[in-house]
Amino acid sequence: MHHSDHCIAALIERLQGVRSTGPNRWLARCPAHEDKSPSLAIRQTDDGRCLLHCFAGCETADIVAAIGLELSDLFPPTDRHHRSREHRPFPALDVLRAVSHEIQIAALACGDIVAGRPLSEADFQRVLQARDRIQSAVNIAEGGHS
């Protein structure tokens, strides 16, 4: 088994709610927080790196620690002579799937406002969190960082 195949297999087998979203791409529930819907995007790059991004804001180090791995487990052995950098680590469709729950939160809040029901402080704070997560997703889809 190639190291990169072993890397992704070790990662995927430790996660819950994993579903494939395309070749070498998955969504899963993030093990670093109480994730009810998949917010963890996973991608294996052509050069063997395993990329992770939690749209709830968890740090990659916390994610791998929660499943008993180390950051170094996400990378193939170093080859200094050949290394390609990919501009966009996650396809836009994966980003949208990961924040679809946040979009639903915003839609529910809009429905309450239109119906004349004021938002509680907790609901307002949750809408602000959804806004931040959606903005993070936009940044990721543009090829930047959250």
C-alpha positions as protocol buffer text, in pm:
chain_id: "A"
residue {
  index: 1
  type: MET
  ca { x: 0 y: 0 z: 0 }
}
residue {
  index: 2
  type: HIS
  ca { x: 137 y: 343 z: -95 }
}
residue {
  index: 3
  type: HIS
  ca { x: 200 y: 571 z: 208 }
}
residue {
  index: 4
  type: SER
  ca { x: -62 y: 823 z: 97 }
}
residue {
  index: 5
  type: ASP
  ca { x: -324 y: 547 z: 65 }
}
residue {
  index: 6
  type: HIS
  ca { x: -235 y: 431 z: 416 }
}
residue {
  index: 7
  type: CYS
  ca { x: -260 y: 791 z: 541 }
}
residue {
  index: 8
  type: ILE
  ca { x: -612 y: 846 z: 410 }
}
residue {
  index: 9
  type: ALA
  ca { x: -727 y: 498 z: 519 }
}
residue {
  index: 10
  type: ALA
  ca { x: -601 y: 558 z: 874 }
}
residue {
  index: 11
  type: LEU
  ca { x: -779 y: 892 z: 880 }
}
residue {
  index: 12
  type: ILE
  ca { x: -1111 y: 778 z: 732 }
}
residue {
  index: 13
  type: GLU
  ca { x: -1142 y: 468 z: 952 }
}
residue {
  index: 14
  type: ARG
  ca { x: -1121 y: 684 z: 1267 }
}
residue {
  index: 15
  type: LEU
  ca { x: -1395 y: 930 z: 1165 }
}
residue {
  index: 16
  type: GLN
  ca { x: -1774 y: 906 z: 1190 }
}
residue {
  index: 17
  type: GLY
  ca { x: -2037 y: 997 z: 933 }
}
residue {
  index: 18
  type: VAL
  ca { x: -1788 y: 974 z: 645 }
}
residue {
  index: 19
  type: ARG
  ca { x: -1925 y: 1009 z: 294 }
}
residue {
  index: 20
  type: SER
  ca { x: -1744 y: 1048 z: -32 }
}
residue {
  index: 21
  type: THR
  ca { x: -1808 y: 1369 z: -224 }
}
residue {
  index: 22
  type: GLY
  ca { x: -1591 y: 1281 z: -522 }
}
residue {
  index: 23
  type: PRO
  ca { x: -1255 y: 1130 z: -609 }
}
residue {
  index: 24
  type: ASN
  ca { x: -1024 y: 1162 z: -307 }
}
residue {
  index: 25
  type: ARG
  ca { x: -1275 y: 1387 z: -125 }
}
residue {
  index: 26
  type: TRP
  ca { x: -1492 y: 1324 z: 180 }
}
residue {
  index: 27
  type: LEU
  ca { x: -1707 y: 1497 z: 440 }
}
residue {
  index: 28
  type: ALA
  ca { x: -1730 y: 1367 z: 798 }
}
residue {
  index: 29
  type: ARG
  ca { x: -1836 y: 1470 z: 1145 }
}
residue {
  index: 30
  type: CYS
  ca { x: -1550 y: 1652 z: 1313 }
}
residue {
  index: 31
  type: PRO
  ca { x: -1413 y: 1456 z: 1611 }
}
residue {
  index: 32
  type: ALA
  ca { x: -1283 y: 1773 z: 1780 }
}
residue {
  index: 33
  type: HIS
  ca { x: -1630 y: 1905 z: 1865 }
}
residue {
  index: 34
  type: GLU
  ca { x: -1984 y: 1769 z: 1907 }
}
residue {
  index: 35
  type: ASP
  ca { x: -2066 y: 1763 z: 1538 }
}
residue {
  index: 36
  type: LYS
  ca { x: -2425 y: 1676 z: 1451 }
}
residue {
  index: 37
  type: SER
  ca { x: -2384 y: 1721 z: 1076 }
}
residue {
  index: 38
  type: PRO
  ca { x: -2066 y: 1679 z: 871 }
}
residue {
  index: 39
  type: SER
  ca { x: -1852 y: 1992 z: 888 }
}
residue {
  index: 40
  type: LEU
  ca { x: -1511 y: 1834 z: 830 }
}
residue {
  index: 41
  type: ALA
  ca { x: -1390 y: 1843 z: 469 }
}
residue {
  index: 42
  type: ILE
  ca { x: -1115 y: 1595 z: 381 }
}
residue {
  index: 43
  type: ARG
  ca { x: -911 y: 1580 z: 63 }
}
residue {
  index: 44
  type: GLN
  ca { x: -619 y: 1373 z: -51 }
}
residue {
  index: 45
  type: THR
  ca { x: -400 y: 1565 z: -295 }
}
residue {
  index: 46
  type: ASP
  ca { x: -211 y: 1419 z: -590 }
}
residue {
  index: 47
  type: ASP
  ca { x: 114 y: 1450 z: -396 }
}
residue {
  index: 48
  type: GLY
  ca { x: -26 y: 1242 z: -108 }
}
residue {
  index: 49
  type: ARG
  ca { x: -111 y: 1510 z: 146 }
}
residue {
  index: 50
  type: CYS
  ca { x: -430 y: 1470 z: 348 }
}
residue {
  index: 51
  type: LEU
  ca { x: -597 y: 1810 z: 385 }
}
residue {
  index: 52
  type: LEU
  ca { x: -853 y: 1877 z: 659 }
}
residue {
  index: 53
  type: HIS
  ca { x: -1076 y: 2177 z: 719 }
}
residue {
  index: 54
  type: CYS
  ca { x: -1345 y: 2202 z: 986 }
}
residue {
  index: 55
  type: PHE
  ca { x: -1602 y: 2464 z: 893 }
}
residue {
  index: 56
  type: ALA
  ca { x: -1695 y: 2497 z: 1261 }
}
residue {
  index: 57
  type: GLY
  ca { x: -1346 y: 2637 z: 1317 }
}
residue {
  index: 58
  type: CYS
  ca { x: -1158 y: 2350 z: 1484 }
}
residue {
  index: 59
  type: GLU
  ca { x: -782 y: 2353 z: 1443 }
}
residue {
  index: 60
  type: THR
  ca { x: -627 y: 2072 z: 1239 }
}
residue {
  index: 61
  type: ALA
  ca { x: -401 y: 1976 z: 1532 }
}
residue {
  index: 62
  type: ASP
  ca { x: -708 y: 1931 z: 1755 }
}
residue {
  index: 63
  type: ILE
  ca { x: -883 y: 1721 z: 1489 }
}
residue {
  index: 64
  type: VAL
  ca { x: -595 y: 1476 z: 1443 }
}
residue {
  index: 65
  type: ALA
  ca { x: -531 y: 1458 z: 1819 }
}
residue {
  index: 66
  type: ALA
  ca { x: -897 y: 1367 z: 1878 }
}
residue {
  index: 67
  type: ILE
  ca { x: -852 y: 1056 z: 1661 }
}
residue {
  index: 68
  type: GLY
  ca { x: -509 y: 958 z: 1789 }
}
residue {
  index: 69
  type: LEU
  ca { x: -301 y: 1082 z: 1497 }
}
residue {
  index: 70
  type: GLU
  ca { x: -31 y: 1346 z: 1463 }
}
residue {
  index: 71
  type: LEU
  ca { x: 0 y: 1624 z: 1207 }
}
residue {
  index: 72
  type: SER
  ca { x: 291 y: 1439 z: 1044 }
}
residue {
  index: 73
  type: ASP
  ca { x: 51 y: 1151 z: 966 }
}
residue {
  index: 74
  type: LEU
  ca { x: -122 y: 1380 z: 713 }
}
residue {
  index: 75
  type: PHE
  ca { x: 186 y: 1412 z: 494 }
}
residue {
  index: 76
  type: PRO
  ca { x: 388 y: 1168 z: 283 }
}
residue {
  index: 77
  type: PRO
  ca { x: 760 y: 1131 z: 348 }
}
residue {
  index: 78
  type: THR
  ca { x: 941 y: 1447 z: 240 }
}
residue {
  index: 79
  type: ASP
  ca { x: 1059 y: 1455 z: -120 }
}
residue {
  index: 80
  type: ARG
  ca { x: 1244 y: 1782 z: -167 }
}
residue {
  index: 81
  type: HIS
  ca { x: 1292 y: 1736 z: -543 }
}
residue {
  index: 82
  type: HIS
  ca { x: 927 y: 1707 z: -642 }
}
residue {
  index: 83
  type: ARG
  ca { x: 652 y: 1896 z: -472 }
}
residue {
  index: 84
  type: SER
  ca { x: 353 y: 2056 z: -640 }
}
residue {
  index: 85
  type: ARG
  ca { x: 136 y: 2312 z: -468 }
}
residue {
  index: 86
  type: GLU
  ca { x: -232 y: 2306 z: -550 }
}
residue {
  index: 87
  type: HIS
  ca { x: -404 y: 2642 z: -543 }
}
residue {
  index: 88
  type: ARG
  ca { x: -747 y: 2525 z: -427 }
}
residue {
  index: 89
  type: PRO
  ca { x: -744 y: 2257 z: -159 }
}
residue {
  index: 90
  type: PHE
  ca { x: -1123 y: 2204 z: -161 }
}
residue {
  index: 91
  type: PRO
  ca { x: -1372 y: 2216 z: -450 }
}
residue {
  index: 92
  type: ALA
  ca { x: -1649 y: 2472 z: -403 }
}
residue {
  index: 93
  type: LEU
  ca { x: -1918 y: 2201 z: -395 }
}
residue {
  index: 94
  type: ASP
  ca { x: -1753 y: 2037 z: -93 }
}
residue {
  index: 95
  type: VAL
  ca { x: -1734 y: 2375 z: 78 }
}
residue {
  index: 96
  type: LEU
  ca { x: -2106 y: 2435 z: 16 }
}
residue {
  index: 97
  type: ARG
  ca { x: -2198 y: 2092 z: 145 }
}
residue {
  index: 98
  type: ALA
  ca { x: -1997 y: 2154 z: 461 }
}
residue {
  index: 99
  type: VAL
  ca { x: -2180 y: 2479 z: 540 }
}
residue {
  index: 100
  type: SER
  ca { x: -2529 y: 2378 z: 428 }
}
residue {
  index: 101
  type: HIS
  ca { x: -2636 y: 2351 z: 795 }
}
residue {
  index: 102
  type: GLU
  ca { x: -2518 y: 2709 z: 855 }
}
residue {
  index: 103
  type: ILE
  ca { x: -2726 y: 2826 z: 560 }
}
residue {
  index: 104
  type: GLN
  ca { x: -3031 y: 2655 z: 715 }
}
residue {
  index: 105
  type: ILE
  ca { x: -2966 y: 2836 z: 1046 }
}
residue {
  index: 106
  type: ALA
  ca { x: -2964 y: 3170 z: 863 }
}
residue {
  index: 107
  type: ALA
  ca { x: -3280 y: 3081 z: 669 }
}
residue {
  index: 108
  type: LEU
  ca { x: -3468 y: 2986 z: 987 }
}
residue {
  index: 109
  type: ALA
  ca { x: -3369 y: 3314 z: 1151 }
}
residue {
  index: 110
  type: CYS
  ca { x: -3485 y: 3508 z: 843 }
}
residue {
  index: 111
  type: GLY
  ca { x: -3818 y: 3325 z: 858 }
}
residue {
  index: 112
  type: ASP
  ca { x: -3866 y: 3427 z: 1222 }
}
residue {
  index: 113
  type: ILE
  ca { x: -3782 y: 3790 z: 1144 }
}
residue {
  index: 114
  type: VAL
  ca { x: -4021 y: 3802 z: 847 }
}
residue {
  index: 115
  type: ALA
  ca { x: -4294 y: 3650 z: 1067 }
}
residue {
  index: 116
  type: GLY
  ca { x: -4239 y: 3928 z: 1322 }
}
residue {
  index: 117
  type: ARG
  ca { x: -4078 y: 3704 z: 1585 }
}
residue {
  index: 118
  type: PRO
  ca { x: -3773 y: 3867 z: 1741 }
}
residue {
  index: 119
  type: LEU
  ca { x: -3457 y: 3661 z: 1774 }
}
residue {
  index: 120
  type: SER
  ca { x: -3336 y: 3574 z: 2122 }
}
residue {
  index: 121
  type: GLU
  ca { x: -2981 y: 3679 z: 2209 }
}
residue {
  index: 122
  type: ALA
  ca { x: -2871 y: 3314 z: 2180 }
}
residue {
  index: 123
  type: ASP
  ca { x: -3031 y: 3283 z: 1835 }
}
residue {
  index: 124
  type: PHE
  ca { x: -2872 y: 3610 z: 1724 }
}
residue {
  index: 125
  type: GLN
  ca { x: -2529 y: 3489 z: 1838 }
}
residue {
  index: 126
  type: ARG
  ca { x: -2584 y: 3161 z: 1650 }
}
residue {
  index: 127
  type: VAL
  ca { x: -2669 y: 3354 z: 1332 }
}
residue {
  index: 128
  type: LEU
  ca { x: -2346 y: 3553 z: 1374 }
}
residue {
  index: 129
  type: GLN
  ca { x: -2156 y: 3225 z: 1411 }
}
residue {
  index: 130
  type: ALA
  ca { x: -2324 y: 3094 z: 1094 }
}
residue {
  index: 131
  type: ARG
  ca { x: -2219 y: 3413 z: 914 }
}
residue {
  index: 132
  type: ASP
  ca { x: -1858 y: 3364 z: 1024 }
}
residue {
  index: 133
  type: ARG
  ca { x: -1857 y: 3000 z: 916 }
}
residue {
  index: 134
  type: ILE
  ca { x: -2006 y: 3084 z: 576 }
}
residue {
  index: 135
  type: GLN
  ca { x: -1748 y: 3361 z: 528 }
}
residue {
  index: 136
  type: SER
  ca { x: -1474 y: 3114 z: 618 }
}
residue {
  index: 137
  type: ALA
  ca { x: -1614 y: 2880 z: 354 }
}
residue {
  index: 138
  type: VAL
  ca { x: -1603 y: 3159 z: 94 }
}
residue {
  index: 139
  type: ASN
  ca { x: -1239 y: 3224 z: 180 }
}
residue {
  index: 140
  type: ILE
  ca { x: -1154 y: 2854 z: 147 }
}
residue {
  index: 141
  type: ALA
  ca { x: -1340 y: 2824 z: -185 }
}
residue {
  index: 142
  type: GLU
  ca { x: -1140 y: 3120 z: -315 }
}
residue {
  index: 143
  type: GLY
  ca { x: -822 y: 2932 z: -234 }
}
residue {
  index: 144
  type: GLY
  ca { x: -734 y: 3127 z: 77 }
}
residue {
  index: 145
  type: HIS
  ca { x: -743 y: 3038 z: 442 }
}
residue {
  index: 146
  type: SER
  ca { x: -1023 y: 3077 z: 691 }
}
